[in-house]
C-alpha cells in the first residue's frame, strides 16, 4: 500500500510508483526533487533528508503550511463545503485576496484541487485559477488522516520555490535527484503545464545539459519524460527504461488510457 499525496496532480506518479521505486538507487545521501508536483514520489521514497521544490508558488505555500501547521489547515478545510456556489466563491476569494492567512489559503488550494474538475490545477495568463467545479460527491477535501500523514513525512524535507537549476546546483556526489519536469509534448495539444510558463523544447535541451552536469559531479539522477524522439536522442548515452502508466487527462479524443513513458538514469539497475 503506497502513501497517497494530499493533492491530485496531472502527471502524478502514484500509478507507476512500483516501477519507479524498483528503478531508483537503493543507497544515496540527500534526496532532491526539483519538480515536486504532488510530492507522491517523495512520500514513498521517504528519505531521511530531502530538498523539494516547485516553481508554482501556491503549491509550495500549501506544502509549507501542511508541514508547519497541519491542524490549522485541517480546521480550515473542515469549514468548507463541496457545493457549486461555495466552490466558485472560494475560487474567487483565492484569486482576488492577496492577504489570506496561510492556513486558510492552503485549505482553499487543497479544496479546489479535490473539488474542482478532475483534480486539475490550471491558471490563466493573469495567474487566476480557472478550473470548473468538479461535481464530486461527498467531502473529498476532508481526508484529514492522509493530510496528517503527509505532514509527518514532510518534516524531513526543505520545501523550496525556485528555478529547478537552483536546486540541482545544490546536489553533491552521492546524492540522488529525481526529475519529473513538464513532459516533452508528444503532440502539439498535449497538456504539460499548469500556468502560463511553457516548458519549451529549448528548456528540455537545457535540462539535458543540467543532467550532464549532475553526472560529471557524481550525482545520481533519474528523469521521467515522454517517449519521444527528441528525448531519446538527447539522452542516447544514458540508460533508459520503459514505464507504463495510465493517463487521466488528455485533450486528444481517445488520448486517455495506458501509455509508455521512459525513465532515464545515469546509473545501472541491478
N, C-alpha and C positions, 0 to 999 in steps of 0.2 A: 504494500500500500504506500503510494507516494504522497508527499506533502503537497497539497494544492496551495497556490497563491491566494491571497485575499482579493486579487484582481483577475479579471479575464482580459487577455491581451491578444490582438491579432498577431499571428506568428509565434504565439506562446508554444512552449516545448513540452507541455505535460504529456501529450500523446506519444512523444518519441523519447521520453526520459530513459527508458530501459536501454535503448540503443545508444544514446549519448553517454550515459554513465559507464557502460561497458567499454566505450572508446576513450574515456578520459584517463589520464595518468593516475596511478594509484598513490603516488607519493609526490608531494610538492610542498613548497613553503607557503607563500601568500597566494590566495586566490583573487583574481581580478575579473570583473565582468563590466566592460565599458559600455555595453548596450543592454542594460538590465531588463527593460520591459517589465513584465510581471514579476520577475525575480524567481520564477519557479525552478529554474536550474540551480540557482544558489541555494534555495531552500532544501533541495535534495542532495546537493553536494555536502552542505552543512560543514564547511571548513572551520577550523578554529580561528582563522584570521582572514579577513576579506576586505576588498575595496569594490563597492558597487557604484555605478554611475549611469546617468542618463541625461540627455540634452533637454528633455521635456521637464521644465521647472515644476509644473503642478504635480507631476508624477513623483518627483524627488521630494517635494514638500510633504506629500502624502506618506511616503515611505518613512520619512524622518518622524512624522507625527505618530505613526503606528509604532515605531521603535521607542520613542521617548514617552509617549502618553497614551498608551493603548486604551486605558479605561476611559479617558476623556473622549477619544474617538468613538468608542462603543456607545458611550452615553449619548453622544450627538446622533449617531446612527439610529439609535432606538427611538428618537423623536420623529423620524422621517417615515412617511407613508408611501407605499408603492401604488399610487394612483396618478392618473394622467395630469390632472390640474396641478397637483403638488410637484410632479416631475418638472413641468415647464416653469413653475415658479422658482424652484431650486436651481434649475439651469440658468434662468435669468439672473438670479442672485449671484451665482458663481461667476458668471460672465461680466457682471456690471458693478460688483462691490469689491474694490481693491483691498480694503482693510477688513478681512474676515478673520476671526480668531482661527489660529492654526488648526486646532482640533476640529472645529466646525467645517473648515474648508476641506480638510482631509475626508471628513464624513461625507460631504457633498460629492467629492470626487469618487469615492467608493460607491455611493448611492447611484450616481449617474452611470457608472461602469456596470453595476449589477442590474439596474432597472432600465437602462437605455437599450436601444435596438442591438441585439446580437453581441452585446459586450464590446461594441466598437467604441474606440476613442478617436475622435477626429475634430480638428478645429479648422475654421476658415481663415482667410488671409488677415483678418483682424485679430486672430487669436482666440475667437469665441468658440466654445463647444457648440456643435450644431447637430448632434445625434438626436434622432427622434425617440419618443417613448417606446419602450420595448414590449409593453402589454404582457409581461410575465406574471404568473400567478404567485401568490404568497408574498413572502418578505425575503427575497434573495440577498438583500443587503445586510441582513441581520444574522450572518453566520459568525457570531462572536467568538466561538471556540476556535475557529480557523484563524481569525484575525489575531487572537492572543497567541496562538502557536507560532504564527509568522513573526510577531513582535519578539518573542523569545529568541527565535533564530537570528533576528536582525541585530541582537546585542553584540554579535561577533563581527559586525561589518561597519565600516565607514561608508556613508552614502553621499556621493558627490554629484554636483550638477556642473559638468564641464564638457569640453570637447573630448572625444574619446582619446585623442592623441596625448592630451594632458595626463590621462590615466595610464595608458600603455607606457609612457615615459618613466613611470614610477617603478615598473616591474624590473626585477633583477634576476640574475642567474638562479635557477632552481624554483622560481615562481611559475605559476600557471595562469594563463589568460584565456578565457573563453569569450569569443567574439560572435555576437548574433546581430549583425547590422541589418538595416533595411535591405532586403534581397535585391540582387540584380534582376531587372524585370525580364520575365520570360516572354511577355507580350506587352505592347505599349500600355494596355489598360490594366495591367497588374497593380493590385493595391500593395504599396510598400511603405507608406508613410502615414503620419498622424497629424502633421502640421504642414505649414507652407514651405518648409525647408526640404527640398527634394534631395535625395541621396543619388547623385548622378553617376554616370559611367566614370567620369573623372574621379569622383570620390572613391569608387571601387578600386581604381588604379592607385590612389594614394593609400588606401587601406592595405593593398598588397605590399607597398613599399614599407609600411609600418610593420607588417608581419615579417618581412625580410629582416628588418632591424631587430625585432624581437629574437629571431633565430640567431642572429650574429652575437647577441648578448647572452645567449644560453638560456633564454626564457622559453618555456614550453607554451605552445598555443594550439587551440582548436578553433576553427572558424566554420560556422554554419552558413550556407548560402544556397542559391538555386543552382540547378544542374545545367548551366548554360555554357555555351562555347567560350565566351569571354572569361568566365570564372575558371573553367578548366584550363584554358590557355595560360592565364596569369599564374596559376599555381601548379604548372606542369611538373615542377621539380619537387613538389611536396606530396605527402600521402593523401589519398582520397578514399572515402568510404561512403557507400550509399546509405541514406537514412530515409525510411518510409514513414510518411505521416499523412494525416487526413486534413484537408483544407476545410475551414469553416466559413471563410469569407472569400467571395470571388465576384468580380464584375463581369466575368465572362459566363455566358449561358453554358451550363454543364461543366463549369470550372471547379466546382466542389468535388470532393472525393479523394481517393488515395493519390498521393504524388510522391515523387522521388527527389529528395534534396541530397546534398552532399555535405559531409564533414571533412574538412581539410585539416591536417595536423603536420607538425614538424617533428613528430616522434613516431616510432613504431608501436604497434599494439600487439601484445602477446596473446 
